[in-house]
Amino acid sequence: MNFRNKKPNKAKLLTLCLLTLSMSLASSVTFANSFVIKNAKVHTATQAGILNNATIVVKDGVITAINPRSYKVTNVIDAQGKDVTPGLIGSMNSLGLIEVNAVSGTRDASEKKADITFDTSKAFNPKSTLLPYARKGGVTSNVVSPMGGESMFRGQSFAVNLSGDFDSVLVSDRAVVIDLGASHEGSRATHIQTLINTLEDAQEKLTDKKAEAEKSDASDSEEKDKKEEKLKRDEIIINELLAGTKTLVAFAERATDLLVLVDIKQRFNLDVVIVGGSDAVLIQKQLVKADIPVIVNPHNNLPTSFDTLNSSLDTATVLIKAGLKVGLYIDDAHKLDQLRYLAGSAVANGVEHEDALEAITANLADIFKLNTGKIAVGKKADIVMWSADPFEISTKVERLWIEGEEASTKSRQDALRDRYTTDTEMPRAYTK
């Protein structure tokens, strides 16, 4: 049969072209954040420890293989033996809620009338100039804490990645933050009793509702659902604490306050995390038995109040050796890039290098239930490649990925430096 003189079917040709284009676009989207890092010194922040000359395979923003026999990803990055770690995790600060401490219009972390329902996630600014500066220190995600107001309840924390995208809030309403420390007015006993009474009342109401549900028939279920919807938001949050779906994060320092939290966890079966914990070394056995993690700042080595008389440079060392899950934190969002220096200080005071790394990656991911913080199959590809040991001051971030997408570490300070040091025909400190 002779096809030479046969006219092409324009409709079929158009369909074929569109199909080819769509396949091409789909392919580019699918593999946009897929790559391989080879010849790396990988600090996994898992039981696997350090892997030398290792290979990490990332597909669609997730780690899919470590040291595979083969891979089909064409974008291959040679680490040339450099240190590669999980992205660091900041916590208990106001990143994205504050720009300039002295300018009230840039502060959204606190509210005088704040209570347990105070949720600041909707005020988070992913374009804050503090985010790229934090990335410069290898931080790829952060747990943001509200500062609250007059109430014992500061509000609810939320987790974000530092991509700078408008959808960077990973999870909101994950934890309730309270302050059980010394009060400028009144007594800490009032806060403790308020917390216990609130939990007891909620638990009693839940028990009564369960009893009523067992007595009633199915025909009443619709009416009960309507009643449940009318529950106040604060009651719902307390019930979530009692159900274990929310974490109670407590700022507390003194041993007596920490023992109260141990008792509360045991009585109400809550998921409790302590932040600060200067006196944790005094009751380490009780904390280990209760399985309560502690998040500390190893630079807090001098007493700032009667609650912190036991502050010490080796607090993290003592707690880790006791068997506690320990995290490290900086509460100043402007200094989040220095998180790795805290880990270095902890190492200088007795913490093992990989334990210090886990304290700013894997442990915080476990505490706040985040799918990151480890170089492991199935985890989000939040990865940092360093010029040398990440805990050394002279070390720089060479490349950084957040969920498989490479992110810039150029900060506002870098832009200002470039502007004011560039030689131009304009007067000094100006550019064209």
N, C-alpha and C positions, 0 to 999 in steps of 0.2 A: 504494500500500500504506500502511496506517495503522500508524505506529510508536508512537503515543501510549500505547496500552494494553499494549505489549510490555514484559515485565519485563526489567530489565538483568541481564546475566550477571555474577554476583558474582565468579566466578573470573577472568573477563577483566578486570574492573575492578581487582581486586587485583593482577593481573599488570602491568597498565598503570601503576598507582601505584608499584609496586616498581621498574619499569623507569625511570620518570621520576625517582624518588628516586636510583637508582643512577647515572643519567646526570648528575644534579645534583652528586652527591658526587664523581664522577670528574672533572667539570669543575673543581670547587673545588680538588681535589688537583693536577690538571694545571697549573693556572695560579696556584697559591698563591705560587710564587716567580718569577712572570713580570711584567715591568714595562718601562717605557721611561723613560730619562733624556734629556731634551731641553735644548737651549740650554746645553750644558756646554762648558767648556774642558777637553778631554780630552787627558791626557798618556798616550799609548798604550803607551809603553815599547817601541815597535817602530820600524822604519824610517819609519813614517808620521809619527812625531814628534808634534807638538801639533796637535789639530784644534779650531778655534774654532767655537762655535755648533753643536756636534755632537750627534748623537742615537745613543744606545746602546739596542739592543733585547735584552732578556733573556727567555728562555723556558725554563722548567723548570731554572733555575739555571745556564744556559749562555748565553754571549753569541752570539746568532744573526745579528745584523746591526749594521752601523755606517753611519749616514747613509743609510737606505733611503728610497726614494721614498714608501713607505707602510707602515703596520703595523696589525695588528688587535688589539694589546694595549690594553686599556682603562685600565690603571693607569699613568698618565703623571705623571712627576715633573719639574717645571720647575727646572733647576739655576740659572737666572737668571745664567748666565755664570760660575758658581763652578768652581774647579779640581776635576777628577775624575781619579783615578789608579787603577791596579791596587792591590789590597791589598798592603801591605808584607810582606816575608818575613823573619822572624828566622832565625838559624841558630847552631849550635855553642854552645848554652846548655842549661840543665837545666830549662827551663820544664815544669811539670807533674810534675817529679820532686823538687822541693824547695819547701818553704813558708817555713820560717824557718831561716836558715843556722846559727844557734846551737842549734837543737833537733834532735838526732840522729834522733829519731823521725819527723821530717818530711823526711828526706833519703834518697832512693832512687836517686841518680844514680851512686853509687860502691859498690864492693865490693872488699875486700882481695884476694880470690881471683879477681877478674874476669879473663877471658881473651877470646880472639877471639869466643867464643860468647855473651858477655854481652849480653843483649837486655833492655833496660829498658822496652820499649813496653808490656808488660803491667802495669807499675807506674804508667803515666801517669794523672794525675788531671785529667780535663777540668773538674772543678769547683773547681780551684785558684783562690784569690783573685787570683793573679797574671795569669790570662787576661784578665778584663775590663779590668784596668789596662793590659795590653799593647794591647788593642783601642782604648783611649783614644788611643793613639799611632798608630792606623791599621794595626796589624799584624793580618793575617787568617790567616796560616799560619806554621809554624815547623818548622825541622829541629832536633830534639832530639839532643844529643850526650851519651853517657855519660861519666863522669869516670874510669872504670876503677879500677885498684888498683895492685898491684906490677908487673904485667906491662906490657910495651911496648904491648900491645893494650888500648885503653880499652873496646872493645866495639863494638856496632853502633848506628848512628844510625837514627832513624825520623822521619817527617814527619807533622804533624798540622795540622788547621785549628783555629781558635780559636772555634768555634761554642759550645763547652761541652757538646756532645752526647757521649753515651757511645760513639758510633761515629765519633769525630772523628779517629782514627788513619788517615791516608791510606795510608801504606805503611810497613812495618817491614822490617828487615834489608836496607835499600837500600845502605848503605855501611859499611865497616869503618874504625874510627877508631884511629889509632896516634899515639904521641908519640915523636918522634925527637930531642927536645930534650935539654938537659943533664940529667944524673941526679944526685940527691943522693948516691947510692951507686953505685959501679961506674963503668963507662965507656959512653959513647954508642956506642962501637965494637961493644960486645956486642949492643946493640939492632939496629944496622945489619946486622951479620953474621947475627943470628938471622932477621931479615926475609928477607935474600937466601937463606939456607940453606933456609928454609921454602918459599919460592917455587920454588927449584931442585928440592927433593925432590918437591914436588907435580907440577911439570912433568915430571920424570923418570918418576914413577908413571903419569901420563897417557899418556906416550909408550909405556911398556911395555904398558899396557892396550890401547892402540890396536893395537900389534903382535900381541898375543895374540888380539885380536878378528879380525884379518885371517887368522890361521892356523886358527882354530877354525871349526866349521861351525854351522849354525843350531840344531842340537839342543842346543848348550850355552848358548843365549841365556837360558833360564829360570834356569839355575844362576848365570849372570853377574849377572842382575838381583838375585838374592838377595844376592850378594856386595856389589853396589853399595849395597844397603840397609844393610849392616852398616858402611859407612864411617863413621868418626867425624864428628861434626858440624863440627869444626874443619877437617877435610880437605875436606868439601863446600864450606865457605865459601872456603877458599883456591882451590879449583877454580873457584868462581864468580868470584873475582877474576881468575883467569887467562883465563876465558871472556869477561870484560868485562861480565858481568851485575851485578857489584857494583863500587862505586867505592872506591878506597883514599883516605881522607881523612887527611892527615898534618899534625899540628902540628909545625912546624919553623921555625926562624928563621935559623940560620947558613948562609952560602953553601955550605959544604962539604956540609951535610946536604941542602940543596936540590938540589945537583948529583947526589947519590946518588939522589934521587927521579927526576931526569931520566934517569939511567942505568937505573934499575929500570923505568921506563915503556918505554924503548926496548928493553930486553932481553926483557921479559915481555909487552909490549904491553898494559899495564894502563891503566885509567881512573884517573888520579891528580889529586887536588886538594890544594893547599897552603893551610894555615891559619896565619896569623901572618906569615911571610915577610918579616921585617925586612930581610934581606939580598937580597931579590928584585931590588932595584934594581941590584945589582952584577952579576947574571947574567940580566938581562932578555932578552937576545938568545937565550940557551939555552932559557929558559922559553917564549918565543914560538915558537921552532923546534919544541919538544916539544909545544906546544899544551897547556900545563898552566895551568888557572885558579888564581888566588890570591885568598883571602878575607882581608881585612885589617881592622884597627880603626884608622881614621885618627886617633884620639885617643891612640894609643900612640906618642908622639913623644919620649919620654925613655927612655934605656937602663935596663932593670931587671936586666940581667945582661950578661955578656960576649957572649952570643949576639945581643943586641939593640942593639948599639952604633950601628947604622945606622937606628934608628927615626926617623921624620921625619913631619911634618905633610903633606908633599907626596908620600908614598909612593904613594898611590892615583893621583895625577895622573901621576907618572912611568910607572907600570905601564900605565895606560889609554892614554897617548900612545904607548907602545911597541907597543900592539896586543894586550895581554893582556885576557882576560875577567876582570873584577875584581868581587868581591862585598864588601860591608861587613857586619860582624857585631859584636854585643855578647855577651860570654860570661856576663854577669850577668843571669839571668832577671828579677830585680827591677827592672832598668833597661831592659827591652825596649821600653818606650814611648818611649825616647829614641833609637831607631834613626834616626828622621828627622833628629834633630839631628846625628848623625854625618854624614849625607849633606850637611847644610848646612855643616858644618865642611869637608868635602871640597871643596864648591863655593867656599868662602872661600879655599881653598888651591890653586885652579887647575882643579878638575874642572868640566866643563860641567854645567849644571843637569840636563839630560836623561840624561847619562851617570851622574850621581849617583843619579838615580831608578832607572835600570836596574840599578845595583849593589845595590839593596835590593829589586828586584822580578824583572825578566826574567832577569838574569844568574844569580841564585840558582835560579830555576825551571829554567833550562837545565842548570846544574851538577848539580842533584839530580833532574832529570827529572820535574818537577812540571807538571801541566797548569793552570798559573795564572801570575800575575805579569805579564800583558799584557792590554791592552784590545784583543782581537782575536777574530774569529769562531772559535768552537769552544773557546775557553778558558772555564774556570769563572768564573762571575760573582762574583769576589772584588773588590769595588769600594768605593772610599772617596770621599766628597764632602767637601771641605774648605771652611772659611770663607775661606781665602786661600791663599797659597803654602805648601805643606805643610812647607817647610824653615824657616819663620819660627817663632820661639818662641811668639808670641802666637796663632798659627793653631790652630783647634780642628777636630776631626772633627765634622761636622754629621750625616752619616749614613754607615752602613757596612753592607755586605752580604757575607755569606759563602755562596758557592754559591747566590746569589740570594735568600737569606733575610736579612732585616734583623736585625742584632744590636745589642744594647744596649752602650753604652760606660759605663754606670753601674758604678762600682767600689765596693769595700768602703769606701774612703776617702770617697767621696761619701755613702754611707749613714751613716757615722760623723759627717760634717759636718752632715748634715741632723738627725741625732738630737741632737747637742749644741748646735745653734743654734735648735732649734724652741722657741717659747714655749708652755709648757703650765702646768697647775696643779701639776704635779709639781716637786720641787726641781730646781735647775739640773743639766743633764746627764742628766736622765731624761725619758722620754716615757711617755705613757699606755699 
